[in-house]
C-alpha cells in the first residue's frame, strides 16, 4: 500500500504537470468542481488502513458485514411483540429513511444542470453507479433494470421508462459493497451475475466480496464461494454458450487476489485463469475490459497503470477452451507506454472500437476493428478531446456503438462525446454543468438500446442513471427513488419536530432536505459536499463545505448561499471542523501542517487565523474537532497520529502561546492510527474517541477527562468506527457509526461492553451522527444509502422492585445477593462496606443483578453489600444495604473415659465439648460414617461396638464443626475369656495375642478328671472373635478349656462351670 500511495502521489504530480488547467477546471469558473477521486481516496485509505500492515485489509469488511447480519438476525429473533429486547440489551430505534430519493438544484448552486430543477426530470441525480443491466430478455418492454452503486448495493426497477421510477434495494446485504459489473446469461435469462469491488486506483474503503449469482431473474442472489478473493473486478460477462468470464485486478498482499482474466464453465462453481502468458514484459496482468464479437472472438485488454506500463490486446476464436498459451496477438494496435494507462472497448457485431488513455490520464486515441478484433486501425489523427478524459481516464471511461450505424459511437469520461465518422472526430454530447443536455459528470457505463425504431442511450455516472429516447438529443434522469448518495456528513435543524436536514455528499454537492419522511432534497451547492453544520442557536446560519478549507454559508436558512474560500490547498480533502454557535467561531483542520485554522465572525466575515501547534508535530493533521459544551473556549481534537489533545482559550490562542494552552490527554495504550471522532458526554470528564482504522481497538472511553482511558470495543467486529455519540442524559449509552451501520450499547463497560447493531438500519458504511437536543432526534449520514433519522424515546427512570436481603453463612461457604429492577437499566455495580457503612468500595467485576461470594471468611462478618444501578436516564439508584453475618464454625473436642483399648467385658464412654454453645445437633462417626442413632453429646462403646476411629460432627447455629479423632482398639493379652460362666452348656471362648495370633485355633475341653470331652477347630479373623462351644451333652460340673495354635502349642487355658 505504501508503494501505491507513492504511486498515487507521483501520478497526481504528473497529472498536475501535464494538465495545469484541465477543461474541467476551466469550465468550473464560478462553479464547484466535482471531486478529485485520487486525492479523496488516498485520504480515505490513509484513515482506514491497518497501521500494523500499512495498507487496507479489504477482506475484513465482508467479515464485519457477515457478523453484523448474524447479530441482527439473533436480535430480531428475541425482540418481543412490543418491540423491546429486554432491559439488559436495550431497544432498537425506529429508523426512518429520509432519502433523498431525488434532488433539485438550489438557486445558489453554480451547477445549473442545464437548467434542470426540481420540476425538470433531467436534473435529478443519485449516487455513483458503475454497473447497469437493462433486462430486456425477461422483460422486452425495457422496464426492468438493475443498477449497482459503488456504495449502496444492488437496486432493481420495474418501471424504468416511467417518469417516476420505483427503484428498490435487492438486499441489505449488498449495501456496503461496490457493485462493479452486471451480466446475464442469454441462453438462460433467469441467471444474472454481478461482480464487486472498485478495480480502479481509488484505494478507498468501498471494496468487493466476490461474485454473486441469481437463478430467479434477480429476485435474490447467492454468493459464489469460489470467488471469495475476487475483490477488485472490472467486468463480468457471459459468452453465447453461457460460460462466464471475469476481469480482475490484484490488490494488496497478503490478501490473495486473482489478477487477470478468468473463465467458469460450470456456472461459477470453479474458475480457470486464462490470462495470456505472452504479454509484453512491461504489461501487468490486470484485465480492464473484454468483449465478444458476433463471430465468437473474445477480445481482451490487459494492463492498467502505472506509467511505463504497456497495454496489450489479445483475442481468441475459442473462448470456451482457450488457455493461457493459445491466445492470438492482433495487428495494428499501438503498443507503447503512450497508451499505457487503460483501454476501453465496445462491440457491435464484428465491429470493435477501443479508446486509449495516455499517461496524463486523458483520452488519447481511437482504434477500430471490423474483423472481430483480428486487425485494428487508428481512426483519429489528432488527440481526442481533453474534456473527454479530463485527467481521470484511469477512474472513469465508457464506450458504446450504435448497432444501427457502426460508424457512430459514444465515449464517456468527464462528459460524453460522440463520433459519427468511426472515431475520426468527436463532438461533445453531454454537459455536467449548465448547458443542455445535462448528464452528471464521470461516466462509467454507456449502452445503445434500439427499441420501437428508436435509438436510445443509457449512461451510468457518478450522479446516477441517465436515459435518452432520441439518440442523445435530450436526456432525462432515472434516479427517482434511487437513494444511494454517499454522504460524508449530516446536520439537523434544532427546532423540535423540524424535518430540515443538511448533508454533504461525495461528488454530489450539499443537500438540504426540507420535507418530512422519505422525500427529495435541494442541492444547495454543487461539487463535493463535505462537512456540514446548522447553527443550533440560530438555524438561519448554516454551513456546507467544499474540499480543503472552502466553505459555503447561508444566513437565511438556505434560501441563498455564498462562498467563503479560506484556502483551496490547506487542510484535508474532506476537512473536519466544529463550530461555536454562540460566538460564531469555526475551528478547522489545516493539516497536514500541525495547524489549526480559526475562522471568527463566521456569520458575516471571512476573518481567519492559522495557529501552528508545534507540540503535536509539524506534519500532523487534525482529523476530528469537538468544542466543549461545558467549558467555554475549550477545544478537544484528535489527530492522524492517534492522539487526543485539549486546547484552552481556543478563541484567542496564537502560535506563540498554543503549546502553553495545550494538554495531551491521549491514552497510554492508544494505538497508532487516525482518531476520526472525539465527543463528550454529560461533562468534560466523560469523553469517547474512535479510530477509523482496521486492526486496532476502535472505541476508547475516559471517565476522568483523559487521565486514563479504556478500550470498550467488546464484541464489535474489526472495522472502522467513524463516529461516536453519547445518548443525551447518560454517560453509559453510546451510539457508533461504523462501516457496517449503527451499533449501540446501553452499558459502556470496558472490554466487557456488549454492542448491538441497530436492526432497523441498513448495513452500510455510516459516517456521521448528530442529535437534536430539543427532541432527541438523531440524524445519520450514510455513505451509500442516504440520510436516516430516528427519535430516541424518553429514557426510562427505572425502579428497584426488590432489594438484596441479609445473608448468614459459614466460613468457606458461598453466599449471594440479588436485586430486581424494572425499566431499562444501563449498569449494575455492587459495592461493599467494611466499616459499618461509613464508606463503600466498588467490587471489581460485580456488575450483574446477582453478586456471588464463592467462599466467605470469618473476617467478612458484618460487611455491608449494596448495588448502585444506573438507569437509562443515567439516574443512579442505590439499594438498601444487606448485612453479611458469618457464623463461626464450632470447635468440637472429644475425650474417652476411661479406656481407648477394650477387651471382652470392658466399656468406655466418648464425651464431647462444643464451643460456642447453643442449640446443637450431634452426629457420631465411625470411620467417617455416621453411627445410626448416635445423636447425643456422648457415646458409650464396648467390644461389640467394634474397633474404629470415632469422631463427632456438631452443628451450632447452622455451622458444622468436626472433632478430633479417637481410635478405639483391642487390649492385647494372653488370657482366655469365657462367657457366660457359669453356663448352661453353651458359651463363647475369646482369645487374642499379638505374639501368637495364628489361625486356625483349636479349642479342647477336659473334664475334672482330665478326660478330653470335645475338640474343635476355628478360623478366627479378628481379635477376640467368638468361638462357640456346646457342652450341653455333658454332665454338670467343672471343665477345663484349652486354646492351642495350629501346631498344637497351648496358648491359654481357663475353666468353666456347667450347671
Secondary structure, 3 states (H helix, E strand, C coil): CHHHHHHHHHHHHHHHHHCCCCHHHHHCCCCCCCCCHHHHHHHHHHHHCECCCCECCCHHHHHHHHHHHHHHHHHHHHCCCCCCCCCCCCCCCCEEEEEEEEEEECCCCCCCHHHCCCCCHHHCCCCCEEEEEECCCCCCCCCCEEEEECCCCEEEECCCCCCCCCCEECCHHHCCCCEEEEEECCCCCCCEEEEECCCCCCCCCCCCCCEEEECCCCCCCEECHHHCCCCCEEEEEECCCCCEEEEECCCCCCCCCCCEEEEECCCCCCCEECCCCCCCCCCCCCEEEEEECCCCCEEEEECCCCCCCCCEEEEECCCCCCCCCCCEECECCCCCHHHCCEEEEEEECCEEEEEEECCCCCEEEEEEECCCCCECEECCCCCCCHHHHCCCCCCCCEEEECCCCCCCEEEECCCEEEECCCCCCCEECCECCCCCCECCCCEEEEEEEEECCEEEEEEEECCEEEEECCCCCCCEECCCCCCCCEEEEEEECCCCCCCCEEEEECCCEEEEECCCCCEEEEEEECCCCCCCEECCCCCCCEEEEECCEEEEEECCCCCCCEEEEEECCCCCCCCCEEEECCCCEEEEECCCCCEEEEEECCCCCCCEEEEECHHHCCCCCEEEEEECCCCCCCEEEEECCCCEEEECCCCCCCCCCCHHHEEECCCCCCCCCCEEEEEECCCCCCEEEEECCCCCCCEEEECCCCCCCEECCCCCCCCCEEEEEECCCCCCCEEEEECCEEEEECCCCHHHCCCEECCCCCCCCEEEEEEECCCCEEEEEEECCCEEEEECCCCCCCEEEECCCCEEEECCCCEEEECEEECCEEEEEEEEECCCCCCCEECCCCCCCEEEECCCCHHHCCCEEEEEEEECCCCEEECCCEEEEEECCCEEEEEEECCCEECCCCEEEEEEEEECCCCEEEEEEECCEECCCCCCCCEEEEHHHCCEEEEEEEEECCEEEECCCEEEEECCCCCEEEECCCECCEEEEEECCCCCCCCCEEEEEEECCCCEEEEEEECCCCCCCCEEEECCCCCCEEEEEEEECCCCCEEEEEEEEEC
